[in-house]
Amino acid sequence: MTISGMYVSNIMQQGDCNAPAMFQWLVTFIFHNVIERFLHIYLDDIFIFSDMPEEHEQHLQVVVE
């Protein structure tokens, strides 16, 4: 926190060298039951695939929840 508001860095700080690996582990842990059924995740990319529009809506609901 600074006088003019929150400080947000646009680059990864030195102490955060494992941040991408930790984030990948976290999203894999969260979505472990649906990965490779209808979901693929790589860092900040989430791919949801379905055969039918209705099925896709259900998959989206699972991911958003």
PyMOL commands that set and color helices and strands:
alter all, ss='L'
color gray80, all
select helices_A, chain A and resi 14-16+19-30+53-64
alter helices_A, ss='H'
color red, helices_A
select strands_A, chain A and resi 39-42+45-48
alter strands_A, ss='S'
color yellow, strands_A
deselect
rebuild
show_as cartoon
